């Protein structure tokens, strides 16, 4: 097998071919020859190395990396040339093979080191000066963006895997409770189904006996839909069943909760204000500020519920606006003033009524004393 054929083989094939040949004594004798051929000197010249062949393996590798950065088509350098880089790569392989034959370094150690470096990276040998774990293709900036996306995807997969394991662990811990709840629910379902079968049997027996024949309106259509002949009877009947069983749409329930909540909040704030004097002392002013701060926190939560209500309400005209802190406090203060005025009126009426009763009692006592004096 000629030397040119060996240089064109893949690196792994080259190792498998060279290992048995290097053990032959004739080849060792030939390798002791220090003269370089013309093609080998050309290879050293392409790598910008001395043509005497005294360069170390580290110098050869460093020269190859330097040339790859200059002429590799993916390096992004202005001097990039794919044809020239192909010749440089062939020259590098020829120089490495010559150094292995010459015996300046152990051929077995050099080949194993090259194969180990190859296994460390997924990229080809001429891309070992680029990092990014061998991910992506193109210019270094493009490979960097692709590597960042690869890391993000890998991190997302790891997070999802961690969450899946946690969910499996939680499900295993709750397995006993789920089994027990399932048994209780199955018993309840069996009891409910038994009651339904019993009721259905009683209804069928009553119908067989003719207990439903004397009902008023038997055989006549229902008159539930006389008020709206254009409504779908089935839809109206289903809505009527839902209403009769206490079902309400979500937006109606939310609206009711909002109104009840704001009413209770106003009552609590008004009750707190009624316990303070007029005018308020310094300590009472501090207490009033605390009550207002608590009212503001509750009002923020209520405004969030208003936002959720506006998302589910079917009509825009039914949407609600946020409650304003200043206006609510003013309403409470105004209601407190009216309440105090009403209490003051009631107190005056009670005093006037007590005075009238007292004067009437005095008149009666005077009249009784006058009559007693006359009888004497």
RONU-594770 format. One line per 5 residues: their letters; for each residue x, y, z of N, C-alpha, C. Coordinates in steps of 0.001 Angstrom, whole numbers, plus 500000, padded with zeros to 6 digits. Layout:
<nodes>
A> X/Y/Z/X/Y/Z/X/Y/Z; ...
</nodes>
This chain:
<nodes>
XXXXX> 500864/498810/500000/500000/500000/500000/500900/501239/500000; 500660/502164/499118/501503/503341/498967/501207/504351/500061; 502119/505309/500225/501952/506348/501266/500823/507292/500935; 500626/507584/499625/499529/508483/499232/498178/507901/499569; 498048/506586/499421/496763/505944/499759/496521/506016/501251
XXXXX> 497597/505826/502053/497450/505906/503501/497015/507293/503954; 497547/508342/503298/497192/509699/503700/495756/510036/503383; 495169/509371/502427/493780/509668/502057/492775/508901/502911; 493234/507963/503692/492313/507195/504533/491832/508045/505697; 490699/507622/506302/490175/508283/507497/491153/508062/508640
XXXXX> 491068/508888/509675/492011/508803/510768/491947/507461/511459; 490739/506929/511690/490604/505631/512349/491128/504523/511474; 490830/504593/510161/491359/503577/509241/492880/503651/509174; 493422/504896/509236/494870/505069/509202/495533/504395/510392; 494868/504512/511560/495447/503879/512741/495426/502365/512606
XXXXX> 494290/501817/512135/494201/500364/512003/495202/499825/510974; 495497/500637/509978/496447/500188/508954/497877/500323/509438; 498174/501433/510193/499553/501708/510567/500031/500855/511724; 499103/500492/512645/499541/499772/513834/500247/498465/513501; 499678/497576/512648/500409/496331/512351/501654/496557/511512
XXXXX> 501631/497641/510699/502788/497864/509827/503963/498410/510615; 503621/499267/511656/504694/499894/512422/505502/498875/513206; 504915/497692/513450/505636/496669/514204/506672/495927/513339; 506579/496077/512032/507497/495353/511158/508897/495927/511290; 509948/495068/511337/511334/495591/511486/511806/496345/510257
XXXXX> 511321/495964/509078/511763/496673/507863/511291/498107/507868; 510059/498332/508351/509541/499702/508386/510283/500534/509421; 510651/499922/510526/511416/500658/511525/512764/501091/510953; 513323/500210/510146/514620/500561/509524/514450/501709/508548; 513361/501661/507760/513113/502738/506796/512809/504054/507485
XXXXX> 512110/503954/508656/511731/505181/509354/512936/505883/509958; 514043/505139/510108/515230/505776/510671/515875/506748/509699; 515444/506739/508428/515991/507648/507429/515501/509050/507708; 516375/510025/507820/516023/511399/508185/515772/512262/506970; 515929/511790/505771/515705/512613/504575/514204/512791/504343
XXXXX> 513807/513991/503921/512407/514326/503665/512168/514385/502171; 511021/513903/501762/510656/513968/500349/510179/515370/499994; 510016/515592/498685/509575/516916/498229/508166/517222/498715; 507255/516253/498655/505866/516504/499107/505820/516778/500598; 506666/516098/501385/506663/516325/502832/507204/517707/503162
XXXXX> 508275/518139/502435/508778/519500/502649/507724/520536/502278; 506939/520238/501213/505841/521146/500839/504785/521217/501943; 504539/520068/502594/503562/520048/503696/504054/520914/504851; 505349/520808/505204/505891/521657/506262/505811/523127/505878; 506057/523402/504616/506003/524806/504174/504583/525358/504262
XXXXX> 503576/524534/503891/502188/524998/503995/501809/525315/505440; 502354/524549/506378/502055/524798/507792/502962/525861/508390; 503826/526459/507565/504746/527508/508012/505652/526990/509122; 506192/525791/508917/507109/525156/509842/508468/524978/509160; 509526/524827/509932/510856/524571/509316/510827/523273/508512
XXXXX> 511450/523312/507358/511422/522156/506468/512377/521038/506888; 513138/521247/507963/514049/520191/508397/513331/519096/509173; 512073/519343/509583/511290/518309/510248/511620/518134/511707; 512168/519154/512367/512515/519051/513782/511431/519608/514690; 510279/519918/514160/509207/520490/514978/508592/519413/515866
XXXXX> 508137/519851/517064/507487/518933/518005/506007/518788/517645; 505342/517756/518174/503895/517597/517897/503077/518793/518352; 503451/519405/519490/502703/520577/519957/502842/521738/518984; 504034/521932/518437/504233/523011/517462/503447/522746/516189; 503406/521480/515762/502630/521147/514560/501148/521425/514785
XXXXX> 500637/521009/515943/499218/521257/516218/498912/522742/516328; 499798/523486/516981/499588/524920/517097/499609/525597/515726; 500510/525160/514857/500554/525735/513512/499276/525414/512741; 498779/524184/512913/497553/523806/512201/496362/524630/512701; 496243/524819/514011/495149/525630/514559/495246/527062/514069
XXXXX> 496458/527615/514021/496636/528983/513540/496209/529115/512086; 496578/528157/511259/496185/528205/509853/494680/527999/509686; 494095/527162/510558/492643/526941/510470/491882/528213/510799; 492362/528969/511766/491691/530230/512108/491766/531234/510962; 492798/531128/510145/492960/532075/509045/492205/531658/507790
XXXXX> 492199/530350/507474/491717/529906/506161/490492/528997/506223; 490022/528651/507409/488831/527782/507476/487608/528548/506968; 486729/527923/506164/485575/528662/505610/484574/529119/506667; 484539/528471/507840/483599/528873/508885/484212/529817/509902; 485450/530227/509726/486094/531090/510714/485630/532528/510623
XXXXX> 485084/532950/509500/484639/534328/509339/485756/535307/509061; 486956/534821/508866/488084/535703/508570/488065/536115/507097; 488600/537286/506766/488621/537714/505356/489527/536847/504478; 490442/536102/505103/491370/535259/504330/490850/533828/504174; 489580/533581/504499/489038/532217/504442/489060/531695/503000
XXXXX> 489530/530443/502855/489615/529820/501533/489486/528313/501729; 488388/527763/501232/488120/526343/501445/489128/525461/500701; 489535/525860/499483/490481/525048/498718/491843/525009/499403; 492319/526193/499824/493607/526247/500500/493569/525489/501824; 492461/525571/502538/492364/524860/503806/492383/523342/503590
XXXXX> 491824/522878/502462/491891/521455/502155/493334/520988/502000; 494169/521784/501318/495585/521436/501176/496295/521468/502526; 495910/522453/503384/496534/522544/504704/496191/521325/505553; 494962/520878/505457/494555/519704/506230/495303/518453/505762; 495433/518300/504449/496202/517160/503929/497666/517236/504360
XXXXX> 498224/518443/504360/499612/518615/504792/499768/518253/506265; 498804/518654/507100/498861/518332/508524/498844/516823/508749; 497989/516132/508017/497927/514675/508154/499238/514023/507692; 499813/514539/506634/501076/513973/506153/502190/514185/507171; 502233/515378/507793/503268/515665/508780/503101/514782/510009
XXXXX> 501834/514594/510462/501580/513740/511628/501994/512305/511325; 501682/511826/510130/502069/510465/509765/503586/510326/509696; 504277/511357/509163/505731/511308/509093/506358/511282/510480; 505799/512093/511415/506342/512120/512770/506111/510789/513472; 504974/510153/513172/504721/508840/513773/505705/507813/513226
XXXXX> 505996/507869/511927/506941/506928/511330/508368/507178/511817; 508681/508440/511960/510047/508785/512334/510366/508353/513756; 509361/508312/514610/509571/507842/515972/509985/508928/516923; 509854/510216/516533/510199/511283/517470/509284/511255/518687; 508019/510823/518479/507086/510566/519581/506519/509192/519364
XXXXX> 505981/508602/520400/505411/507262/520300/504200/507301/519391; 504161/506495/518353/502999/506528/517456/501734/506092/518141; 501885/505142/519053/500669/504667/519733/500105/505738/520665; 500980/506420/521432/500505/507467/522347/499909/508636/521585; 500600/509031/520444/500084/510150/519665/498710/509843/519090
XXXXX> 498564/508618/518543/497265/508269/517941/496173/508169/519002; 496515/507611/520170/495507/507517/521227/495115/508902/521727; 496099/509825/521812/495782/511185/522245/494862/511884/521241; 495170/511695/519933/494315/512299/518908/492906/511734/518977; 492808/510405/519170/491458/509801/519226/490709/510264/520473
XXXXX> 491435/510443/521599/490784/510930/522822/490272/512353/522640; 491096/513214/521984/490634/514570/521704/489428/514562/520791; 489412/513618/519862/488261/513525/518946/487002/513115/519692; 487148/512197/520670/485975/511736/521416/485455/512796/522365; 486345/513707/522793/485892/514756/523700/484965/515736/523015
XXXXX> 485107/515914/521738/484315/516892/521003/483563/516199/519898; 482357/516665/519658/481533/516126/518586/481850/516770/517236; 482625/517852/517246/482947/518544/516009/484094/517844/515307; 484255/518019/514011/485401/517457/513296/486704/518041/513821; 487845/517436/513362/489129/517803/513918/489495/519251/513616
XXXXX> 489104/519769/512455/489485/521130/512123/488637/522166/512840; 487637/521717/513651/486821/522663/514409/487106/522583/515907; 488204/521927/516288/488469/521780/517693/488820/523097/518363; 489229/524087/517609/489525/525376/518214/488252/526142/518556; 487098/525660/518107/485812/526242/518457/485189/525430/519577
XXXXX> 484505/526083/520542/483904/525403/521674/482452/525051/521360; 481524/525348/522277/480083/525128/522128/479732/523643/522057; 480604/522748/522567/480321/521324/522648/480005/520709/521289; 480501/521313/520223/480265/520769/518894/478857/520963/518382; 478085/521895/518964/476690/522105/518564/476631/523209/517529
XXXXX> 475834/523023/516490/475577/524053/515503/476545/524026/514343; 476288/524945/513423/477124/525068/512233/477081/526507/511756; 478050/526885/510924/478108/528243/510398/479238/529017/511046; 479079/530332/511102/480095/531200/511672/480108/531061/513188; 481183/531518/513872/481217/531420/515339/480049/532096/516026
XXXXX> 479627/533268/515542/478480/533937/516172/477201/533129/516000; 476996/532550/514822/475812/531711/514618/475866/530480/515495; 477042/529866/515601/477166/528684/516459/476939/529045/517919; 477360/530246/518329/477131/530670/519714/475643/530814/520013; 474899/531422/519087/473448/531552/519282/472783/530182/519318
XXXXX> 473195/529290/518425/472618/527947/518417/472963/527201/519708; 474167/527423/520240/474550/526754/521487/473752/527295/522667; 473499/528597/522684/472661/529164/523744/471250/528594/523709; 470685/528469/522502/469352/527869/522377/469373/526408/522828; 470467/525699/522497/470593/524307/522923/470648/524196/524448
XXXXX> 471375/525105/525101/471430/525091/526563/470079/525405/527181; 469335/526350/526596/468003/526671/527103/467069/525471/526991; 467100/524790/525854/466255/523610/525675/466636/522514/526661; 467935/522341/526860/468370/521309/527801/467947/521645/529231; 468058/522922/529618/467622/523319/530957/466119/523131/531135
XXXXX> 465348/523454/530074/463890/523259/530147/463541/521786/530322; 464234/520932/529600/463986/519493/529742/464312/519018/531154; 465395/519530/531719/465755/519130/533080/464720/519601/534095; 464206/520824/533924/463176/521331/534841/461908/520495/534741; 461495/520172/533514/460291/519357/533331/460477/517965/533935
XXXXX> 461657/517409/533773/461930/516089/534355/461878/516142/535884; 462419/517232/536466/462386/517381/537916/460947/517515/538421; 460141/518321/537712/458743/518479/538119/457979/517166/537998; 458262/516404/536942/457577/515126/536778/457894/514179/537931; 459160/514151/538359/459534/513290/539474/458862/513734/540764
XXXXX> 458794/515063/540983/458125/515550/542189/456644/515194/542183; 455994/515323/541030/454578/514978/540942/454365/513482/541186; 455239/512652/540634/455129/511215/540878/455320/510888/542349; 456246/511594/542995/456468/511358/544419/455262/511776/545245; 454682/512951/544908/453489/513402/545634/452314/512452/545418
XXXXX> 452182/511969/544176/451096/511031/543897/451278/509730/544664; 452530/509291/544813/452772/508061/545571/452451/508253/547047; 452746/509458/547594/452445/509718/548995/450942/509796/549241; 450202/510311/548275/448757/510446/548441/447984/509236/547945; 448709/508198/547563/448035/507013/547027/447081/506379/548019
XXXXX> 447518/506269/549305/446663/505637/550312/445398/506447/550541; 445536/507794/550626/444361/508632/550856/443408/508579/549669; 443945/508547/548475/443085/508479/547286/442314/507164/547256; 442981/506084/547631/442304/504784/547646/441167/504773/548656; 441428/505334/549836/440379/505357/550854/439207/506232/550414
XXXXX> 439488/507410/549848/438407/508278/549370/437616/507608/548252; 438297/506859/547400/437594/506168/546317/436633/505120/546871; 437057/504429/547934/436165/503441/548531/434930/504097/549136; 435120/505239/549836/433974/505940/550434/433027/506436/549353; 433589/507009/548277/432727/507505/547192/431975/506367/546508
XXXXX> 432620/505222/546356/431938/504092/545717/430751/503632/546555; 430917/503631/547888/429790/503266/548751/428644/504269/548625; 428993/505563/548595/427947/506574/548446/427223/506443/547113; 427973/506160/546049/427341/505999/544734/426414/504800/544729; 426843/503711/545374/425982/502527/545430/424690/502837/546172
XXXXX> 424784/503574/547298/423579/503928/548060/422674/504819/547230; 423254/505808/546546/422443/506722/545726/421760/505971/544595; 422480/505098/543930/421865/504332/542849/420766/503420/543358; 420948/502855/544543/419892/502006/545109/418629/502822/545384; 418798/504039/545931/417633/504899/546187/416956/505291/544883
XXXXX> 417739/505597/543842/417131/505964/542566/416351/504796/541973; 416880/503588/542068/416151/502422/541544/414857/502183/542329; 414944/502403/543656/413741/502224/544468/412661/503230/544084; 413067/504486/543927/412096/505522/543548/411515/505242/542174; 412356/504828/541227/411873/504524/539888/410891/503346/539909
XXXXX> 411177/502343/540732/410257/501211/540838/408913/501636/541407; 408923/502500/542413/407660/502983/542992/406853/503790/541978; 407557/504604/541179/406840/505389/540159/406203/504473/539129; 406924/503461/538687/406373/502527/537695/405168/501758/538248; 405239/501365/539506/404107/500670/540113/402882/501584/540209
XXXXX> 403106/502859/540571/401982/503801/540657/401362/504030/539286; 402200/504133/538245/401677/504317/536898/400892/503083/536458; 401354/501878/536836/400627/500658/536465/399275/500581/537163; 399205/501072/538401/397937/501057/539123/396991/502150/538650; 397493/503151/537903/396646/504232/537424/396500/505371/538394
XXXXX> 397486/505529/539302/397392/506609/540280/397561/507983/539656; 398122/508061/538452/398347/509360/537804/397256/509703/536796; 396196/508887/536691/395168/509147/535670/394241/510282/536052; 394059/510503/537366/393115/511532/537796/393776/512878/538060; 394981/513087/537573/395645/514368/537778/395035/515428/536872
XXXXX> 394976/516676/537377/394457/517780/536563/395452/518115/535462; 394955/518327/534254/395819/518651/533128/396479/517450/532511; 395992/516237/532794/396601/515039/532227/396358/515001/530725; 397391/514733/529952/397289/514665/528505/397328/516002/527811; 397513/517090/528568/397548/518419/527979/398990/518937/527995
XXXXX> 399362/519802/527027/400733/520327/527004/400968/521293/528154; 402236/521410/528539/402611/522332/529609/402477/523768/529121; 402120/524662/530015/401910/526067/529673/403005/526957/530267; 404202/526402/530372/405294/527202/530915/405817/528239/529933; 405514/528066/528648/406149/528902/527631/405158/529814/526929
XXXXX> 404006/530031/527565/403032/530918/526935/403517/532360/526924; 404380/532739/527894/404820/534128/527976/405810/534480/526873; 406491/533484/526281/407472/533746/525233/407389/532624/524202; 406541/532758/523208/406401/531670/522224/407616/531503/521328; 408511/532513/521275/409682/532424/520406/410882/531739/521078
XXXXX> 410765/531456/522367/411862/530802/523084/411849/529305/522813; 413047/528729/522820/413163/527291/522636/412650/526587/523892; 411630/525719/523783/411087/525074/524992/412136/524260/525751; 412992/523550/525024/413993/522725/525697/414982/523587/526483; 415459/524666/525853/416416/525541/526538/415775/526207/527744
XXXXX> 414532/526681/527572/413847/527339/528676/413596/526373/529820; 413263/525158/529494/412998/524158/530526/414274/523817/531294; 415378/523688/530569/416647/523424/531251/417048/524583/532158; 416853/525809/531686/417162/526967/532525/416275/527004/533758; 415021/526650/533590/414110/526627/534724/414534/525578/535748
XXXXX> 414982/524439/535286/415442/523390/536213/416672/523859/536975; 417588/524524/536273/418786/525024/536949/418443/526086/537989; 417523/526969/537663/417133/528025/538598/416437/527436/539813; 415569/526469/539580/414846/525843/540696/415784/525121/541647; 416923/524638/541139/417884/523926/541982/418984/524835/542535
XXXXX> 418812/526131/542393/419740/527063/543006/420990/527351/542199; 421007/526989/540924/422194/527263/540115/422184/528707/539653; 423341/529348/539706/423509/530715/539222/424794/530805/538413; 424806/531627/537361/426043/531803/536592/427156/532389/537454; 428376/532178/536994/429538/532618/537769/429563/534127/537951
XXXXX> 429208/534885/536926/429302/536335/537030/428269/536896/537998; 427106/536231/538106/426095/536689/539060/426565/536443/540492; 427156/535264/540722/427677/534965/542057/428795/535930/542426; 429683/536227/541475/430786/537154/541747/430278/538564/542029; 429290/538996/541264/428719/540321/541495/428087/540416/542887
XXXXX> 427397/539374/543300/426788/539359/544628/427851/539400/545714; 428923/538644/545526/430009/538648/546512/430659/540021/546609; 430853/540697/545486/431461/542032/545508/430592/543009/546273; 429304/542989/546012/428405/543921/546702/428346/543635/548195; 428277/542381/548561/428247/542052/549986/429557/542425/550671
XXXXX> 430659/542227/549992/431958/542535/550593/432137/544024/550821; 431792/544866/549839/431963/546305/550001/431010/546841/551071; 429824/546239/551201/428892/546669/552242/429452/546367/553624; 430010/545163/553803/430592/544813/555105/431804/545677/555417; 432606/545979/554408/433773/546829/554644/433351/548234/555072
XXXXX> 432346/548777/554434/431860/550106/554813/431294/550106/556224; 430571/549054/556568/429993/548982/557911/431077/548887/558973; 432121/548102/558716/433207/547998/559699/433931/549327/559866; 434200/550013/558751/434884/551300/558848/434005/552336/559536; 432726/552322/559260/431815/553270/559900/431693/552974/561393
XXXXX> 431675/551694/561760/431620/551342/563170/432880/551791/563903; 434049/551643/563214/435288/552113/563829/435286/553623/564004; 434701/554354/563037/434642/555823/563160/433661/556257/564244; 432603/555521/564417/431611/555899/565423/432161/555758/566840; 433192/554926/567016/433776/554765/568340/434758/555860/568687
XXXXX> 435089/556692/567712/436003/557802/567944/435225/559077/568152; 435849/560026/568845/435144/561251/569184/435218/562300/568093; 434509/563409/568337/434515/564563/567424/434802/565800/568269; 435889/566497/568006/436980/566127/567078/437856/565025/567690; 438634/564375/566823/439460/563265/567281/440748/563780/567918
XXXXX> 441139/563091/568988/442408/563393/569621/443553/562788/568803; 444798/563025/569249/445955/562526/568499/445973/560996/568472; 445716/560362/569575/445696/558890/569623/444560/558336/568749; 443428/559034/568749/442313/558578/567926/442606/558757/566430; 443340/559813/566098/443730/559992/564702/444656/558868/564233
XXXXX> 445571/558416/565100/446453/557298/564739/445645/556022/564535; 444679/555769/565388/443829/554584/565232/443016/554668/563951; 442528/555864/563626/441744/556037/562395/442608/555778/561151; 443865/556208/561184/444764/555938/560060/445016/554447/559906; 445144/553723/561007/445330/552277/560934/444123/551600/560301
XXXXX> 442921/552034/560704/441708/551470/560107/441633/551773/558607; 442036/552984/558227/442010/553343/556795/443025/552520/556004; 444203/552249/556576/445210/551446/555868/444708/550016/555661; 444074/549435/556686/443510/548093/556534/442389/548086/555494; 441594/549152/555483/440519/549260/554492/441083/549361/553083
XXXXX> 442211/550065/552919/442830/550195/551596/443344/548844/551095; 443939/548035/551972/444413/546706/551558/443252/545818/551105; 442166/545831/551863/441005/545037/551471/440399/545547/550164; 440486/546867/549950/439922/547444/548725/440733/547028/547505; 442058/546860/547651/442874/546395/546530/442478/544974/546125
XXXXX> 442278/544106/547112/441859/542739/546802/440494/542730/546135; 439608/543608/546599/438274/543668/546000/438337/544170/544561; 439237/545096/544263/439380/545587/542888/439891/544492/541953; 440736/543586/542471/441163/542450/541661/439983/541535/541338; 439097/541356/542311/437905/540558/542055/437002/541247/541038
XXXXX> 436994/542582/541043/436222/543333/540044/436782/543094/538651; 438102/543043/538523/438721/542750/537225/438313/541365/536724; 438317/540378/537608/437894/539029/537208/436424/539010/536810; 435615/539794/537501/434194/539868/537151/433998/540479/535769; 434760/541510/535440/434628/542152/534134/435043/541229/532989
XXXXX> 435869/540227/533282/436295/539294/532239/435217/538261/531908; 434340/537945/532858/433345/536885/532645/431940/537417/532431; 431718/538717/532705/430357/539248/532540/429991/539252/531056; 428783/538850/530672/428449/538733/529241/428237/540064/528541; 427839/541125/529271/427530/542411/528656/428464/543479/529207
XXXXX> 428910/544362/528331/429787/545444/528769/429058/546433/529662; 427744/546577/529476/426981/547507/530304/426902/547062/531761; 427179/545796/532027/427124/545275/533391/428487/545300/534074; 429528/545743/533377/430839/545780/533992/430908/546820/535108; 431802/546604/536051/431942/547466/537213/433279/548201/537152
XXXXX> 433334/549364/537813/434561/550150/537902/435204/549905/539262; 436478/550273/539369/437192/550079/540624/436644/551007/541710; 436723/550535/542943/436321/551348/544084/437476/552270/544457; 437153/553550/544645/438150/554570/544965/438249/554738/546476; 439470/554762/546992/439687/554846/548431/439171/556167/548992
XXXXX> 439475/557265/548320/439066/558585/548822/437549/558716/548853; 436886/558264/547793/435432/558371/547754/434781/557478/548806; 435339/556296/549001/434753/555404/550005/434882/555991/551406; 436036/556585/551714/436215/557200/553032/435264/558381/553200; 435094/559171/552152/434158/560294/552225/432735/559798/552465
XXXXX> 432345/558705/551799/431006/558154/552028/430841/557700/553472; 431868/557070/554015/431785/556595/555396/431687/557766/556357; 432494/558803/556131/432433/559971/557012/431079/560660/556928; 430531/560755/555719/429221/561376/555552/428131/560545/556229; 428214/559226/556068/427238/558370/556727/427372/558449/558244
XXXXX> 428614/558595/558734/428808/558732/560180/428207/560036/560692; 428363/561127/559930/427763/562396/560346/426240/562297/560394; 425653/561686/559382/424199/561518/559389/423744/560641/560550; 424558/559602/560820/424200/558720/561937/424259/559476/563260; 425286/560307/563426/425399/561084/564664/424265/562103/564773
XXXXX> 423892/562742/563665/422772/563686/563696/421476/562972/564068; 421279/561793/563495/420074/561032/563820/420049/560646/565294; 421190/560238/565826/421250/559896/567240/421002/561121/568111; 421518/562271/567686/421292/563503/568445/419816/563882/568437; 419147/563727/567296/417715/564004/567230/416930/563060/568132
XXXXX> 417294/561803/568076/416601/560846/568932/416808/561160/570412; 418055/561580/570749/418316/561930/572150/417488/563143/572583; 417396/564156/571705/416580/565332/572050/415121/564970/572177; 414630/564123/571295/413231/563706/571397/412975/562964/572706; 413929/562119/573072/413770/561400/574338/413766/562366/575514
XXXXX> 414638/563380/575491/414664/564362/576586/413365/565147/576642; 412861/565568/575477/411599/566311/575460/410459/565440/575955; 410459/564165/575570/409403/563273/576021/409492/563049/577530; 410718/562930/578043/410882/562765/579480/410432/564015/580229; 410780/565212/579660/410325/566458/580296/408805/566561/580308
XXXXX> 408182/566205/579167/406722/566265/579109/406094/565301/580106; 406662/564083/580193/406116/563118/581144/406298/563606/582575; 407457/564226/582844/407702/564726/584183/406772/565868/584544; 406554/566790/583594/405638/567906/583850/404213/567420/584034; 403818/566420/583230/402471/565877/583379/402317/565157/584722
XXXXX> 403376/564492/585150/403320/563821/586432/403244/564840/587567; 403964/565967/587410/403916/567009/588434/402532/567639/588506; 401932/567818/587328/400574/568385/587304/399601/567461/588024; 399737/566136/587756/398845/565180/588406/399055/565170/589911; 400313/565199/590316/400564/565232/591756/400023/566502/592392
XXXXX> 400156/567670/591701/399604/568920/592235/398094/568887/592318; 397473/568280/591290/396019/568200/591314/395532/567300/592445; 396248/566205/592653/395864/565282/593731/396043/565961/595086; 397124/566687/595256/397337/567376/596528/396289/568460/596756; 395880/569156/595671/394835/570208/595826/393521/569609/596230
XXXXX> 393155/568427/595616/391899/567785/595964/391931/567268/597391; 393080/566784/597840/393194/566320/599221/393033/567458/600188; 393611/568619/599816/393465/569775/600678/392038/570262/600759; 391255/570158/599693/389862/570555/599705/389016/569626/600567; 389338/568321/600466/388553/567371/601276/388819/567514/602742
X> 389974/568025/603119/390218/568251/604516/389419/569435/605016
</nodes>
